[in-house]
């Protein structure tokens, strides 16, 4: 079972990656679709001059945009540029549209560039980095463009010819509706992106160029089958199901968010038959009436369908939607009426749906355990010295405020996750590794350690479980120590190996950990890589680390970003590069103009190298004192070195 889930997860991730290259460029597809619908000879207002834009956009601009996007995702350090130039070789070397080639060459070229950059990083004389980077990227792009022209183009052309021939064969024999046997279940399992963007999308665009439209865009995006199932629930469902189905149907039809109806199918899996039959009826009619769209609708709503319908095809579009809705409803009604009462509830089905997604927020532990028994919550990150330490500090405070004094909260590196952990919290990019280390725990994955709603939800779930069931194991003997003034509860910090740090170990004012000269104000950078390299340079010159630690910080960013969504980033190395740390140390940079850090703008950077426990007390300060964007902005704009030093080193 684990192996099957792993395969499904890989397919989901692959589909999500394809989608991540296509979705940012949907506007380009829509622009091209509008040009096509209006100005080609079969368009609304044929115009020979404006129609000259159609071919260059689909042949050159869109594949290059996709390649650049994919390359930039895989390697922001010029990966997009190399991927775009490599794809140009495939474009020129083929008669086919190289959209699929762009999806391959973009990230592949960027990955090759990254491997080369990692190999020479740290071995280039200071001042020559830009020169070397540019020439390496340039020569790699040159070589890959030739390779794509000679090798990739003919292979991709042959593959697309085979796929197109297969689709034509299905169309000619009126068998295309059969694809819904695979597409509809795939949607419920969140595998639709791999099918839609990997196969139907590029072939559909090729058909648009030849015929001005393609029905392939309407197979996966059809809102009718889901709407029909929701209508059936409104008629034959239970009281709470009827009420929720009404609101869900509006989102399904006009918002195009198909996920909204997935839980209703999961409540009664036989309803997948209704979705399949509804989809098949729609595609059959589209074949008979020569329907189609000029581009891929995103999202797949009725509004998108109508807006992307070419002249002369409105009737097939509306009929296809209506028929798929009615047929799905008719098939679903007897299934619902004959359903047994012991089926899943809507809440249970929604939970199942969330756990099916690749980027899930909760991975449930075995059903023979109970959250009421929770005694140990573990925060884990790759090295156990940065993000997890801050997350642990935040949750400790929440646990204490909730009166759950018998629960121990600490942070460790993923390899050190204890076997007796009841709950394990990780960044969503690291959850799979954490599950492999301990698959018996209740796993919670978060996007942001600083501002995670999952913390409050977890505490609420534990309290609810205890109120309903009561803890089934003895109370923990050790209680949390009170602060010296007996009014506030002490913030307890744990080292990466799980040892509790007492007051005599909290060297909060140890200048060897944070030196005032390592607080640099009003800095300016063009990229997060520049920031990390500067942090590494300062750490190395201060005697904290060897040069290899910088590579570890860069690698850590690729595995799981260290920004916290509030203008703050805390770069640190991986578990493998802990050996490069000579002693604990921190570097603080303020960047008033901000620097792009993935999808966030970061203004305050706190670089960490932690070999012992000293830095964890400062991180606890960060977690409790710098917990929102307003505070970050105030520090960056108004605080001096002395004030920042005081904020970070004074006792919590």
MOUR-V399740 format. One record per residue. N is the residue number from 1. RES is the residue in one small letter. OMEGA is omega as a letter, one per 40 degrees, with the letter a starting at -180 (NA if undefined). D_FIRST is the distance of its C-alpha to the first C-alpha in Angstrom with 2 decimals. Layout:
BEGIN
[[N & RES & OMEGA & D_FIRST] [N & RES & OMEGA & D_FIRST]]
END
This chain:
BEGIN
[[1 & x & i & 0.00] [2 & x & a & 3.80] [3 & x & i & 5.41] [4 & x & i & 5.21] [5 & x & a & 6.32] [6 & x & i & 8.65] [7 & x & i & 10.06] [8 & x & i & 10.69] [9 & x & i & 12.21] [10 & x & i & 14.32] [11 & x & i & 15.56] [12 & x & i & 16.41] [13 & x & i & 18.22] [14 & x & i & 19.99] [15 & x & i & 21.12] [16 & x & i & 22.26] [17 & x & i & 24.19] [18 & x & a & 25.87] [19 & x & a & 26.74] [20 & x & i & 28.16] [21 & x & a & 30.57] [22 & x & a & 31.63] [23 & x & i & 31.89] [24 & x & a & 34.64] [25 & x & i & 36.64] [26 & x & i & 36.40] [27 & x & i & 40.03] [28 & x & i & 41.07] [29 & x & i & 39.45] [30 & x & i & 41.19] [31 & x & i & 44.48] [32 & x & i & 44.16] [33 & x & i & 43.31] [34 & x & i & 46.40] [35 & x & a & 48.58] [36 & x & a & 47.35] [37 & x & a & 47.87] [38 & x & a & 51.35] [39 & x & i & 53.02] [40 & x & a & 51.89] [41 & x & i & 54.30] [42 & x & a & 52.20] [43 & x & a & 51.78] [44 & x & i & 53.50] [45 & x & a & 56.27] [46 & x & i & 56.33] [47 & x & a & 57.61] [48 & x & a & 57.88] [49 & x & a & 58.17] [50 & x & i & 55.24] [51 & x & i & 53.14] [52 & x & i & 53.55] [53 & x & a & 50.98] [54 & x & a & 48.19] [55 & x & i & 47.52] [56 & x & a & 47.79] [57 & x & a & 45.32] [58 & x & a & 42.58] [59 & x & a & 43.41] [60 & x & a & 43.96] [61 & x & a & 43.42] [62 & x & i & 39.96] [63 & x & a & 38.25] [64 & x & i & 39.95] [65 & x & i & 38.89] [66 & x & a & 35.23] [67 & x & a & 35.54] [68 & x & i & 37.32] [69 & x & i & 34.79] [70 & x & i & 31.83] [71 & x & a & 33.88] [72 & x & i & 34.92] [73 & x & a & 31.37] [74 & x & a & 30.38] [75 & x & a & 33.66] [76 & x & a & 36.29] [77 & x & i & 38.79] [78 & x & i & 40.25] [79 & x & i & 36.95] [80 & x & a & 37.76] [81 & x & a & 41.16] [82 & x & i & 39.99] [83 & x & i & 37.25] [84 & x & a & 39.87] [85 & x & i & 42.39] [86 & x & a & 39.92] [87 & x & i & 38.94] [88 & x & i & 42.65] [89 & x & i & 42.83] [90 & x & a & 40.27] [91 & x & a & 42.09] [92 & x & a & 45.44] [93 & x & a & 44.16] [94 & x & i & 42.78] [95 & x & a & 44.03] [96 & x & i & 40.64] [97 & x & a & 39.40] [98 & x & i & 37.34] [99 & x & i & 34.94] [100 & x & i & 31.82] [101 & x & i & 33.66] [102 & x & i & 34.37] [103 & x & i & 30.70] [104 & x & a & 30.12] [105 & x & a & 33.42] [106 & x & a & 33.67] [107 & x & a & 30.73] [108 & x & i & 30.95] [109 & x & i & 34.65] [110 & x & i & 34.16] [111 & x & i & 31.55] [112 & x & i & 34.03] [113 & x & a & 36.77] [114 & x & i & 34.81] [115 & x & i & 34.25] [116 & x & i & 37.97] [117 & x & i & 38.98] [118 & x & a & 36.93] [119 & x & a & 38.61] [120 & x & a & 42.12] [121 & x & a & 41.63] [122 & x & a & 44.01] [123 & x & i & 46.13] [124 & x & a & 48.24] [125 & x & a & 51.64] [126 & x & a & 52.04] [127 & x & a & 53.46] [128 & x & a & 52.04] [129 & x & a & 48.43] [130 & x & i & 48.97] [131 & x & a & 50.86] [132 & x & a & 48.20] [133 & x & a & 45.32] [134 & x & a & 47.18] [135 & x & i & 48.17] [136 & x & i & 44.78] [137 & x & a & 43.14] [138 & x & a & 46.01] [139 & x & i & 45.94] [140 & x & i & 42.15] [141 & x & i & 42.49] [142 & x & a & 45.36] [143 & x & a & 43.47] [144 & x & i & 40.30] [145 & x & i & 42.42] [146 & x & i & 44.10] [147 & x & i & 40.85] [148 & x & i & 39.42] [149 & x & a & 42.67] [150 & x & a & 42.69] [151 & x & a & 39.04] [152 & x & a & 36.69] [153 & x & a & 38.95] [154 & x & i & 39.29] [155 & x & a & 35.59] [156 & x & i & 34.63] [157 & x & i & 37.53] [158 & x & i & 36.39] [159 & x & a & 32.80] [160 & x & i & 34.16] [161 & x & i & 36.60] [162 & x & i & 33.87] [163 & x & i & 31.86] [164 & x & i & 35.11] [165 & x & i & 36.18] [166 & x & i & 32.95] [167 & x & i & 33.45] [168 & x & i & 37.12] [169 & x & i & 36.29] [170 & x & a & 34.14] [171 & x & a & 36.91] [172 & x & a & 39.68] [173 & x & i & 38.03] [174 & x & a & 37.07] [175 & x & a & 33.37] [176 & x & i & 32.22] [177 & x & a & 31.17] [178 & x & a & 28.31] [179 & x & i & 26.45] [180 & x & i & 25.71] [181 & x & i & 23.23] [182 & x & a & 21.00] [183 & x & a & 22.53] [184 & x & i & 22.30] [185 & x & i & 18.55] [186 & x & i & 18.15] [187 & x & a & 20.42] [188 & x & a & 18.41] [189 & x & i & 15.30] [190 & x & i & 17.78] [191 & x & a & 17.74] [192 & x & a & 21.39] [193 & x & i & 22.94] [194 & x & i & 21.73] [195 & x & a & 23.24] [196 & x & a & 26.27] [197 & x & a & 27.46] [198 & x & a & 26.34] [199 & x & a & 27.71] [200 & x & a & 29.68] [201 & x & a & 31.54] [202 & x & i & 33.40] [203 & x & i & 34.22] [204 & x & i & 35.49] [205 & x & i & 37.80] [206 & x & i & 39.22] [207 & x & i & 39.98] [208 & x & a & 41.71] [209 & x & a & 44.07] [210 & x & a & 45.02] [211 & x & a & 45.18] [212 & x & i & 45.29] [213 & x & i & 42.05] [214 & x & i & 38.56] [215 & x & i & 36.52] [216 & x & i & 33.30] [217 & x & a & 33.63] [218 & x & a & 33.46] [219 & x & a & 30.25] [220 & x & a & 27.63] [221 & x & a & 30.21] [222 & x & i & 31.59] [223 & x & a & 31.82] [224 & x & a & 32.99] [225 & x & i & 29.86] [226 & x & i & 28.66] [227 & x & i & 32.23] [228 & x & i & 32.52] [229 & x & i & 29.53] [230 & x & i & 31.06] [231 & x & i & 34.41] [232 & x & i & 32.98] [233 & x & i & 31.76] [234 & x & a & 35.28] [235 & x & a & 36.76] [236 & x & a & 34.52] [237 & x & i & 32.30] [238 & x & a & 32.97] [239 & x & a & 35.53] [240 & x & i & 33.34] [241 & x & i & 31.23] [242 & x & a & 34.49] [243 & x & a & 35.77] [244 & x & a & 32.72] [245 & x & i & 32.29] [246 & x & i & 35.84] [247 & x & a & 35.34] [248 & x & a & 32.01] [249 & x & i & 33.74] [250 & x & i & 36.34] [251 & x & a & 33.81] [252 & x & a & 31.90] [253 & x & a & 35.09] [254 & x & i & 37.27] [255 & x & i & 34.97] [256 & x & i & 32.43] [257 & x & a & 29.46] [258 & x & a & 26.99] [259 & x & a & 24.33] [260 & x & a & 26.69] [261 & x & a & 25.84] [262 & x & i & 22.04] [263 & x & a & 21.83] [264 & x & i & 24.20] [265 & x & a & 21.96] [266 & x & i & 18.92] [267 & x & i & 21.32] [268 & x & a & 21.64] [269 & x & i & 19.18] [270 & x & a & 21.85] [271 & x & i & 23.90] [272 & x & i & 22.08] [273 & x & i & 24.49] [274 & x & i & 27.36] [275 & x & a & 26.26] [276 & x & a & 25.91] [277 & x & i & 29.27] [278 & x & i & 30.96] [279 & x & i & 29.92] [280 & x & i & 31.00] [281 & x & i & 34.36] [282 & x & a & 34.98] [283 & x & i & 34.38] [284 & x & i & 36.46] [285 & x & i & 39.36] [286 & x & i & 39.13] [287 & x & a & 39.52] [288 & x & a & 42.47] [289 & x & i & 44.16] [290 & x & i & 43.42] [291 & x & i & 41.75] [292 & x & i & 39.97] [293 & x & a & 39.90] [294 & x & i & 41.43] [295 & x & a & 38.49] [296 & x & i & 34.99] [297 & x & i & 35.21] [298 & x & e & 33.67] [299 & x & a & 32.74] [300 & x & a & 32.32] [301 & x & i & 34.99] [302 & x & i & 37.87] [303 & x & i & 40.25] [304 & x & i & 38.65] [305 & x & a & 38.77] [306 & x & a & 42.46] [307 & x & a & 43.40] [308 & x & i & 41.90] [309 & x & i & 43.36] [310 & x & i & 46.18] [311 & x & i & 49.58] [312 & x & a & 49.67] [313 & x & a & 45.99] [314 & x & a & 46.02] [315 & x & i & 46.30] [316 & x & a & 43.19] [317 & x & a & 41.22] [318 & x & a & 42.30] [319 & x & a & 41.98] [320 & x & i & 38.47] [321 & x & a & 37.34] [322 & x & a & 39.24] [323 & x & i & 38.10] [324 & x & i & 34.38] [325 & x & a & 34.84] [326 & x & a & 36.81] [327 & x & i & 34.65] [328 & x & a & 31.42] [329 & x & a & 33.32] [330 & x & i & 34.75] [331 & x & a & 31.42] [332 & x & a & 29.77] [333 & x & i & 32.64] [334 & x & i & 32.27] [335 & x & i & 28.50] [336 & x & a & 29.26] [337 & x & i & 32.26] [338 & x & a & 30.45] [339 & x & i & 27.41] [340 & x & a & 27.10] [341 & x & a & 27.87] [342 & x & i & 24.66] [343 & x & a & 22.65] [344 & x & i & 21.32] [345 & x & i & 24.06] [346 & x & i & 24.64] [347 & x & i & 23.88] [348 & x & i & 20.48] [349 & x & i & 19.69] [350 & x & i & 21.10] [351 & x & i & 18.96] [352 & x & a & 15.78] [353 & x & a & 17.30] [354 & x & a & 18.03] [355 & x & i & 14.57] [356 & x & a & 13.39] [357 & x & a & 16.00] [358 & x & a & 15.65] [359 & x & a & 18.64] [360 & x & i & 17.65] [361 & x & i & 20.10] [362 & x & i & 18.15] [363 & x & a & 14.72] [364 & x & i & 14.94] [365 & x & a & 14.78] [366 & x & a & 13.90] [367 & x & a & 16.06] [368 & x & i & 18.20] [369 & x & a & 19.91] [370 & x & i & 22.61] [371 & x & i & 24.17] [372 & x & a & 27.46] [373 & x & a & 26.72] [374 & x & i & 26.51] [375 & x & a & 28.86] [376 & x & i & 27.61] [377 & x & a & 26.67] [378 & x & i & 26.01] [379 & x & a & 26.77] [380 & x & i & 25.38] [381 & x & a & 26.36] [382 & x & a & 26.55] [383 & x & i & 29.84] [384 & x & a & 30.19] [385 & x & a & 33.73] [386 & x & a & 33.97] [387 & x & a & 31.81] [388 & x & i & 30.11] [389 & x & i & 33.54] [390 & x & i & 34.87] [391 & x & i & 31.94] [392 & x & i & 32.26] [393 & x & a & 35.98] [394 & x & a & 35.52] [395 & x & i & 33.02] [396 & x & a & 35.22] [397 & x & a & 38.03] [398 & x & i & 36.07] [399 & x & a & 34.80] [400 & x & i & 38.39] [401 & x & i & 39.79] [402 & x & i & 37.39] [403 & x & a & 38.73] [404 & x & a & 35.46] [405 & x & a & 37.36] [406 & x & a & 35.09] [407 & x & i & 32.20] [408 & x & i & 32.17] [409 & x & i & 31.28] [410 & x & a & 31.24] [411 & x & i & 30.02] [412 & x & i & 28.63] [413 & x & a & 27.21] [414 & x & i & 23.43] [415 & x & a & 23.67] [416 & x & i & 25.66] [417 & x & a & 23.34] [418 & x & a & 24.02] [419 & x & a & 21.57] [420 & x & i & 23.42] [421 & x & i & 23.07] [422 & x & i & 22.48] [423 & x & i & 22.25] [424 & x & a & 21.70] [425 & x & a & 23.32] [426 & x & i & 23.05] [427 & x & a & 24.14] [428 & x & i & 21.56] [429 & x & a & 21.62] [430 & x & a & 20.69] [431 & x & a & 18.03] [432 & x & i & 15.10] [433 & x & a & 17.12] [434 & x & i & 17.89] [435 & x & i & 14.36] [436 & x & a & 13.87] [437 & x & i & 17.14] [438 & x & a & 16.49] [439 & x & i & 13.20] [440 & x & a & 15.10] [441 & x & i & 17.64] [442 & x & a & 18.18] [443 & x & i & 18.10] [444 & x & i & 20.75] [445 & x & a & 21.33] [446 & x & i & 24.83] [447 & x & a & 26.84] [448 & x & a & 30.02] [449 & x & a & 30.59] [450 & x & a & 34.14] [451 & x & a & 33.69] [452 & x & i & 30.31] [453 & x & i & 30.39] [454 & x & i & 27.14] [455 & x & a & 29.39] [456 & x & i & 31.47] [457 & x & i & 28.54] [458 & x & i & 26.88] [459 & x & i & 30.23] [460 & x & i & 30.80] [461 & x & i & 27.48] [462 & x & a & 28.31] [463 & x & i & 31.83] [464 & x & i & 30.77] [465 & x & a & 28.37] [466 & x & i & 31.24] [467 & x & a & 33.77] [468 & x & a & 31.78] [469 & x & a & 30.27] [470 & x & i & 32.19] [471 & x & a & 30.85] [472 & x & i & 29.70] [473 & x & a & 30.66] [474 & x & i & 34.14] [475 & x & i & 35.60] [476 & x & a & 35.61] [477 & x & a & 39.02] [478 & x & i & 39.60] [479 & x & i & 40.71] [480 & x & i & 41.13] [481 & x & i & 44.58] [482 & x & i & 47.05] [483 & x & a & 48.81] [484 & x & i & 52.33] [485 & x & i & 53.93] [486 & x & i & 51.94] [487 & x & a & 51.21] [488 & x & i & 48.08] [489 & x & a & 44.87] [490 & x & i & 44.31] [491 & x & a & 41.50] [492 & x & a & 39.67] [493 & x & a & 38.20] [494 & x & i & 35.86] [495 & x & a & 35.73] [496 & x & i & 32.68] [497 & x & i & 32.45] [498 & x & a & 32.53] [499 & x & i & 36.26] [500 & x & a & 38.16] [501 & x & i & 41.04] [502 & x & a & 44.28] [503 & x & a & 47.38] [504 & x & i & 48.93] [505 & x & a & 45.97] [506 & x & a & 46.00] [507 & x & a & 48.26] [508 & x & a & 48.31] [509 & x & a & 51.66] [510 & x & a & 51.17] [511 & x & i & 52.60] [512 & x & i & 50.66] [513 & x & i & 47.44] [514 & x & i & 48.86] [515 & x & a & 52.17] [516 & x & i & 54.15] [517 & x & i & 54.77] [518 & x & i & 51.03] [519 & x & a & 51.11] [520 & x & a & 51.99] [521 & x & i & 53.08] [522 & x & i & 53.38] [523 & x & i & 51.26] [524 & x & a & 50.32] [525 & x & i & 47.38] [526 & x & a & 46.07] [527 & x & i & 42.39] [528 & x & i & 39.94] [529 & x & i & 39.95] [530 & x & i & 43.70] [531 & x & a & 43.25] [532 & x & i & 40.76] [533 & x & i & 43.01] [534 & x & i & 45.98] [535 & x & i & 44.19] [536 & x & i & 43.34] [537 & x & a & 46.93] [538 & x & i & 48.36] [539 & x & a & 46.04] [540 & x & i & 46.98] [541 & x & i & 50.70] [542 & x & i & 50.50] [543 & x & i & 49.14] [544 & x & a & 45.75] [545 & x & i & 43.54] [546 & x & a & 43.62] [547 & x & a & 43.15] [548 & x & a & 39.55] [549 & x & i & 38.56] [550 & x & i & 39.36] [551 & x & i & 36.81] [552 & x & i & 34.27] [553 & x & i & 35.21] [554 & x & i & 34.85] [555 & x & i & 31.43] [556 & x & i & 30.37] [557 & x & i & 31.41] [558 & x & a & 29.20] [559 & x & i & 26.11] [560 & x & a & 26.98] [561 & x & a & 30.44] [562 & x & i & 32.75] [563 & x & a & 34.74] [564 & x & i & 34.71] [565 & x & i & 35.87] [566 & x & a & 39.32] [567 & x & a & 41.14] [568 & x & i & 39.98] [569 & x & a & 38.00] [570 & x & a & 37.41] [571 & x & i & 36.55] [572 & x & a & 35.58] [573 & x & i & 34.09] [574 & x & i & 30.72] [575 & x & a & 29.88] [576 & x & a & 30.78] [577 & x & i & 34.25] [578 & x & a & 35.21] [579 & x & i & 37.28] [580 & x & a & 39.46] [581 & x & i & 40.63] [582 & x & i & 44.02] [583 & x & a & 44.46] [584 & x & i & 43.25] [585 & x & i & 44.73] [586 & x & i & 44.44] [587 & x & a & 45.85] [588 & x & i & 46.59] [589 & x & i & 47.41] [590 & x & a & 48.63] [591 & x & a & 48.40] [592 & x & a & 50.48] [593 & x & i & 49.78] [594 & x & i & 46.03] [595 & x & a & 43.67] [596 & x & a & 40.67] [597 & x & a & 37.48] [598 & x & a & 34.69] [599 & x & a & 35.16] [600 & x & i & 37.37] [601 & x & a & 40.99] [602 & x & i & 41.48] [603 & x & i & 44.92] [604 & x & a & 44.34] [605 & x & i & 42.57] [606 & x & i & 42.12] [607 & x & a & 41.01] [608 & x & i & 39.70] [609 & x & a & 39.77] [610 & x & i & 38.93] [611 & x & i & 39.23] [612 & x & a & 40.25] [613 & x & a & 40.43] [614 & x & a & 43.48] [615 & x & a & 41.82] [616 & x & i & 39.53] [617 & x & i & 42.48] [618 & x & i & 43.41] [619 & x & i & 39.92] [620 & x & i & 40.21] [621 & x & i & 43.43] [622 & x & a & 41.79] [623 & x & a & 39.07] [624 & x & a & 41.67] [625 & x & a & 44.63] [626 & x & a & 43.25] [627 & x & i & 40.70] [628 & x & a & 41.80] [629 & x & a & 43.24] [630 & x & i & 46.79] [631 & x & i & 47.00] [632 & x & a & 45.71] [633 & x & i & 48.35] [634 & x & i & 51.04] [635 & x & a & 50.32] [636 & x & a & 50.35] [637 & x & a & 53.45] [638 & x & a & 55.59] [639 & x & i & 54.80] [640 & x & i & 56.58] [641 & x & a & 55.22] [642 & x & a & 56.65] [643 & x & i & 55.09] [644 & x & i & 51.62] [645 & x & a & 51.99] [646 & x & i & 53.00] [647 & x & a & 50.05] [648 & x & a & 47.55] [649 & x & i & 49.23] [650 & x & a & 50.81] [651 & x & a & 49.20] [652 & x & NA & 46.76]]
END
